[in-house]
Amino acid sequence: MIEIRRYHDRDAVAVKDLFTTVNRLLAPTHLKDSFENYIASSIAEEIGRISDYYHEHQGSFWVATSANQLAGMYGLETAGEGEMELRRMYVDPEFRRRGIAWRMLDHAEGYCRSNDISTLHLSTSAVSYTHLTLPTTLCMCRSRWSPDH
């Protein structure tokens, strides 16, 4: 059974580990050093300080757990008046193909609806875009992707 709940500081190590694991799996061989730099800077700026970061950006961070094990995560960050951006959605490779990403996306949409947020932005990098299996034609979502990582 998957439970989606707000991030707690006790989730910090598991969140950092999942972020690091997935990004290392995404890294093409020729970009491994760049990805390691990206991982380190992201941990310093955001992932290593989730509570403060999402408070500063008027957002929230959520974890999906199964039997108290981290299965996935995502963040919501204010992106303008009545808009939020879905960030850092990751599913642990051990839990993939079980509909967890769909559940987290549905949860994010429900959170936005209940908080009068009319637009949810989805964004990804070119490297991650090749791994994206969620359709980008969701009713309240506007998607974009960046060729940069």
Contacts in CASP RR format, 6 or more apart in sequence:
PFRMAT RR
TARGET T0000
AUTHOR 0000-0000-0000
METHOD contacts of the structure
MODEL  1
MIEIRRYHDRDAVAVKDLFTTVNRLLAPTHLKDSFENYIASSIAEEIGRI
SDYYHEHQGSFWVATSANQLAGMYGLETAGEGEMELRRMYVDPEFRRRGI
AWRMLDHAEGYCRSNDISTLHLSTSAVSYTHLTLPTTLCMCRSRWSPDH
1 66 0 8 1.000
1 67 0 8 1.000
2 64 0 8 1.000
2 65 0 8 1.000
2 66 0 8 1.000
2 71 0 8 1.000
2 98 0 8 1.000
2 100 0 8 1.000
2 103 0 8 1.000
3 64 0 8 1.000
3 65 0 8 1.000
3 66 0 8 1.000
4 62 0 8 1.000
4 63 0 8 1.000
4 64 0 8 1.000
4 65 0 8 1.000
4 103 0 8 1.000
4 104 0 8 1.000
4 107 0 8 1.000
5 62 0 8 1.000
5 63 0 8 1.000
5 65 0 8 1.000
6 60 0 8 1.000
6 61 0 8 1.000
6 62 0 8 1.000
6 63 0 8 1.000
7 15 0 8 1.000
7 50 0 8 1.000
7 51 0 8 1.000
7 54 0 8 1.000
7 60 0 8 1.000
7 61 0 8 1.000
7 62 0 8 1.000
7 63 0 8 1.000
7 73 0 8 1.000
9 51 0 8 1.000
11 50 0 8 1.000
11 63 0 8 1.000
11 70 0 8 1.000
12 48 0 8 1.000
12 50 0 8 1.000
14 63 0 8 1.000
14 69 0 8 1.000
14 70 0 8 1.000
15 47 0 8 1.000
15 48 0 8 1.000
15 50 0 8 1.000
15 63 0 8 1.000
15 70 0 8 1.000
15 73 0 8 1.000
16 43 0 8 1.000
16 47 0 8 1.000
16 48 0 8 1.000
17 70 0 8 1.000
18 70 0 8 1.000
18 72 0 8 1.000
18 73 0 8 1.000
18 90 0 8 1.000
18 92 0 8 1.000
19 39 0 8 1.000
19 42 0 8 1.000
19 43 0 8 1.000
19 47 0 8 1.000
19 73 0 8 1.000
19 88 0 8 1.000
19 90 0 8 1.000
20 39 0 8 1.000
20 43 0 8 1.000
21 92 0 8 1.000
21 93 0 8 1.000
22 90 0 8 1.000
22 91 0 8 1.000
22 92 0 8 1.000
22 93 0 8 1.000
23 35 0 8 1.000
23 38 0 8 1.000
23 39 0 8 1.000
23 42 0 8 1.000
24 35 0 8 1.000
24 39 0 8 1.000
25 93 0 8 1.000
26 35 0 8 1.000
26 127 0 8 1.000
26 128 0 8 1.000
26 131 0 8 1.000
27 34 0 8 1.000
27 35 0 8 1.000
27 36 0 8 1.000
27 127 0 8 1.000
28 127 0 8 1.000
31 127 0 8 1.000
31 149 0 8 1.000
34 149 0 8 1.000
35 149 0 8 1.000
38 149 0 8 1.000
45 53 0 8 1.000
46 53 0 8 1.000
46 88 0 8 1.000
47 88 0 8 1.000
50 61 0 8 1.000
51 61 0 8 1.000
54 60 0 8 1.000
54 61 0 8 1.000
54 75 0 8 1.000
54 76 0 8 1.000
54 77 0 8 1.000
57 77 0 8 1.000
57 78 0 8 1.000
58 77 0 8 1.000
58 78 0 8 1.000
59 75 0 8 1.000
59 76 0 8 1.000
59 77 0 8 1.000
59 78 0 8 1.000
59 84 0 8 1.000
60 75 0 8 1.000
60 76 0 8 1.000
60 111 0 8 1.000
61 73 0 8 1.000
61 74 0 8 1.000
61 75 0 8 1.000
61 76 0 8 1.000
61 88 0 8 1.000
62 73 0 8 1.000
62 74 0 8 1.000
62 75 0 8 1.000
62 76 0 8 1.000
62 104 0 8 1.000
62 107 0 8 1.000
62 108 0 8 1.000
63 70 0 8 1.000
63 72 0 8 1.000
63 73 0 8 1.000
64 70 0 8 1.000
64 71 0 8 1.000
64 72 0 8 1.000
64 73 0 8 1.000
64 91 0 8 1.000
64 100 0 8 1.000
64 103 0 8 1.000
64 104 0 8 1.000
65 71 0 8 1.000
65 72 0 8 1.000
66 95 0 8 1.000
70 92 0 8 1.000
71 91 0 8 1.000
71 92 0 8 1.000
71 94 0 8 1.000
71 95 0 8 1.000
71 100 0 8 1.000
72 89 0 8 1.000
72 90 0 8 1.000
72 91 0 8 1.000
72 92 0 8 1.000
72 95 0 8 1.000
72 100 0 8 1.000
72 104 0 8 1.000
73 88 0 8 1.000
73 89 0 8 1.000
73 90 0 8 1.000
73 104 0 8 1.000
74 86 0 8 1.000
74 87 0 8 1.000
74 88 0 8 1.000
74 89 0 8 1.000
74 90 0 8 1.000
74 104 0 8 1.000
74 108 0 8 1.000
75 86 0 8 1.000
75 87 0 8 1.000
75 88 0 8 1.000
75 89 0 8 1.000
75 108 0 8 1.000
76 84 0 8 1.000
76 85 0 8 1.000
76 86 0 8 1.000
76 87 0 8 1.000
76 108 0 8 1.000
76 111 0 8 1.000
76 112 0 8 1.000
76 120 0 8 1.000
77 84 0 8 1.000
77 85 0 8 1.000
77 87 0 8 1.000
78 84 0 8 1.000
78 85 0 8 1.000
79 85 0 8 1.000
79 119 0 8 1.000
79 121 0 8 1.000
82 116 0 8 1.000
82 117 0 8 1.000
82 118 0 8 1.000
82 119 0 8 1.000
83 117 0 8 1.000
83 118 0 8 1.000
83 119 0 8 1.000
83 120 0 8 1.000
83 121 0 8 1.000
84 108 0 8 1.000
84 112 0 8 1.000
84 117 0 8 1.000
84 119 0 8 1.000
84 120 0 8 1.000
84 121 0 8 1.000
85 120 0 8 1.000
85 121 0 8 1.000
85 122 0 8 1.000
85 123 0 8 1.000
86 105 0 8 1.000
86 108 0 8 1.000
86 120 0 8 1.000
86 121 0 8 1.000
86 122 0 8 1.000
86 123 0 8 1.000
86 141 0 8 1.000
87 123 0 8 1.000
89 101 0 8 1.000
89 104 0 8 1.000
89 105 0 8 1.000
91 100 0 8 1.000
91 101 0 8 1.000
91 104 0 8 1.000
101 133 0 8 1.000
101 134 0 8 1.000
102 134 0 8 1.000
105 134 0 8 1.000
105 138 0 8 1.000
108 120 0 8 1.000
109 120 0 8 1.000
109 138 0 8 1.000
109 140 0 8 1.000
109 141 0 8 1.000
111 117 0 8 1.000
112 118 0 8 1.000
112 120 0 8 1.000
112 140 0 8 1.000
113 140 0 8 1.000
118 140 0 8 1.000
119 140 0 8 1.000
119 141 0 8 1.000
119 142 0 8 1.000
120 140 0 8 1.000
120 141 0 8 1.000
120 142 0 8 1.000
121 141 0 8 1.000
121 142 0 8 1.000
121 143 0 8 1.000
121 144 0 8 1.000
122 134 0 8 1.000
122 136 0 8 1.000
122 138 0 8 1.000
122 141 0 8 1.000
122 142 0 8 1.000
122 143 0 8 1.000
122 144 0 8 1.000
123 143 0 8 1.000
123 144 0 8 1.000
123 145 0 8 1.000
123 146 0 8 1.000
124 132 0 8 1.000
124 145 0 8 1.000
124 146 0 8 1.000
125 145 0 8 1.000
125 146 0 8 1.000
125 147 0 8 1.000
125 148 0 8 1.000
125 149 0 8 1.000
126 145 0 8 1.000
126 146 0 8 1.000
126 147 0 8 1.000
126 148 0 8 1.000
126 149 0 8 1.000
127 149 0 8 1.000
128 145 0 8 1.000
128 149 0 8 1.000
129 145 0 8 1.000
136 143 0 8 1.000
END
